[in-house]
Every structure is written in C-alpha cells, then in structure tokens.
Amino acid sequence: MRRVLILAAAVLVLAGLKAEGADDAITRLLRGQEDAARSLPVAPSRPLPAQGAGPAIGSRAQGPLPMVMSARIGEHDDRTRLVIELSDPVNLRSFVLANPDRVVIDMPEVTWRIGAPPRPSGFGAIKSYRYGQFRAGNARMVIDLNQPVTVSDALVLPPSSGFGYRVVIDLFPTNRTKFDALAGWPADLKKRESDAEKLAAMIAAQQSPPAKGGGRKIVVLDPGHGGLDSGTIGVNGLMEKDLALAEGLKLRHILQSRGYTVVMTRDNDSFIPLRQRVSIARANKADLFIALHADSNPDSDTTGTSIYTLNDGRSDREASALARRENQSDVIAGVDLSGDNNPVAPILIGLAQRDTRNKSSAFATNALKSIGQVTELLTHSPHRSASLAVLVAPDVPGVLIELGYLSNRGDAGQMNSDAWRSRVAAAIADAVDAQFAPSSGLQARQNP
C-alpha cells in the first residue's frame, strides 16, 4: 500500500512538471526516472534503509550529524517547491499553523552547511523562511506564507548526479477554509513540546543554587534569539544571535571572576522560548536578569547603546516597535504558545512589584553610566521602557541591553570587534558591582 501511495505521489509530481514545462535539476532528474517510477524508493537505495531508518526527531544520530548541504525554492504557476539536500536520510514531519500562516518542518538535529541560500521573491506562496537548531535533538525550518497552502508528503530522492539525498516538498495554493481546517499542532507534538518545557524548568530548579545566604549574588544572562531565530542581521552580515552569545560568554567570565554565580539561558546556538528564559531566572532565584540584544532602525544613521526596562503601560512608538519584534521570537520559531505552565501569563505582569521595577531602573542607570565611558550611547533617551516578555518576572529585576544598531555600519563594525565586546562586558560588570555593593558586601573586582 505504501509503495502504491509513493508511486501515485511520484506520478502526480511528474505530471505537474510536464504541464508547467519546468527545467530545473530536480525536474530533469524526475523526468529521467519516469520509466522507473514504479520502483522509486522512499529512502535512497544504496543500501535501502529499513522503514523508519535514520534518526528520529528528538534523537541524536549515532556518529556525525546528518548535514543539510543546500536548500532551494522554485516558484511555479501551480505550486512552490522546496528542495532540501542532505548527506544522510532523516525522518521529517511537517504541519501548518495559522495566525500567522506558516509551515513548520521538523527534523532530527543536523549540521547546517547551506551558507546563504537564495531567498524567495516574496511574491509567491513563501514570504520568508528561517532554519536552525530548535532544541536538543531537534532542528526546525519555519516558512512564513503569503497565502494558504496545502503541503505535499515529502518525496525522497536517492543520491545521483553529484547530489546527496533530496527531500522534495510541494506547497499548493488552497483556500482559507481548507487551510484553517488543517492548521494546528499535532497532538503528540504539542504534548512533547509541553513536556520538554516542563523538563527544562524542572532541571533549572534542580540545578539552581541553594537559598541565598552564602553571599554570592545570582545573575542570569540571556543572550537573545538563537538557533533558527537569528534576530537582526547586520549590514556586515553579523547576526544578532551570534553577537549576543559572544557578549554573554565574555560577561559570564568577568562576573564569575568577581565572585558572582552566573547562569546563562543558553551557552550555544540553541533556541530558547521566551517563557522558558523567564522560568530559568525565577527557578534560579536570580538577583538580576540581563538580556543581551542588538537593535536595528530604518534610519541607518541611528547609533549607540540603549537599555530597556519593563514599562508600566506607557511606551513610545520606537519602543513599542521593538517590543513587537522581540516578542515575536516564539512565533518565528513556530513555538506552541498555548502551554498551561506559562510563567509570563498576564496575571504575573499585574503582580509585578514596584520594588522589582525600581531595582531594574537603578541598574539601567548604573549600566548606562559605565557603558557610556567605553562606547557611544543612543543620543535620544538611552534608558527606555517597553512591554518585553523576558522582563515580566515579578520577583527578578531585569533589563534588556541593546548593544548597538546592526543597521548602522559603524556600530556593526565595532560590535564585531573582540576588543569592543571586552570593554562593554567589563562596563556591564562594573554596573553589576555598583548594583550590589551597598547590600551584598561584594566589592568591585572582588575575586571568589
């Protein structure tokens, strides 16, 4: 039965290709195999893997990770075709989500080696796409849509003509009613993602330091974005997720050398949902939460460092725009936002204590003072407030530091400098010292 379905899928693909007269490499390969369509394998035939062979989503491959070598998009009159080339066969699953409309393709953990693939025109079914590590054992590609589509079953082609294993997925236009009927989280995946977040929160709680009293202040560093969520991409190609992680690692080293206990929400290129970042801070009973990001602006002349604290309902236009961008991280990664263990539920925002906000503002003031001695600050109101999801913990003072503007060539260039990152990390650490010196007994540059 499975082979009959595979044969039918292959014949439909070939018929569509003939009708549209396409002439790309995949089309030529399929045409060349038309006579052999009856034996077209689901997985490559050298050797033919057993059913279900290849790493499954959530597992790690034995030996080297499968490698994604290329991704190509073909826009045709009746469909949009996505072709993913891999070094080894893997098990994939795809589904569609609405509001916003997108296609999610999950696969086991892989190594991405596709460089800068061609982007879609933006006028076809695909508006944009992103890819990367989602969580341990799980890579993900998320495709933003311009219109409703139905997604074909993946057709796997064996290596030939210098290509590796190719996964062919077609997106066919459909109407809104049909799309909405198919859209949604598969029940098993929804449970798996919910369980993964509960496990992460449990691990964070188990690994959290003992109740305070040992004298060490606890600082949680949150490098923004990560994995398939690259954040802003600079005019020089520097990705916000890479900058934030590099700065976070430098800051961790300095803070640890001064006697602080430092926890990072991520210390590698992984995606961490927003609510999980907050859970990590609260589970560790953090004294301070510092999120590290970089900004962008349509005006390429805008430059300088700025710091955001949680607002009290008022926000200027630019701060509101930034909040919308940053709070979309979970949507970008195709994360299930309906979990019942959400520590950033609106009730917590309502319970946010005045003391927590005062401490956050005090740290922002200290940080701007020390950072301003080593780099340029945003000229207009460098201390800002916005409704940022990562800052809503009611019992953890927190700030979000926008290190600079990746849309500005000068800022992007210096943020790509190791020396600049070191100076700014030291300045942030000085602000941490100033924040805790009166009450904790920690003195600036104290060693553990």
Disulfide bonds with the S-S distance in Angstrom:
none
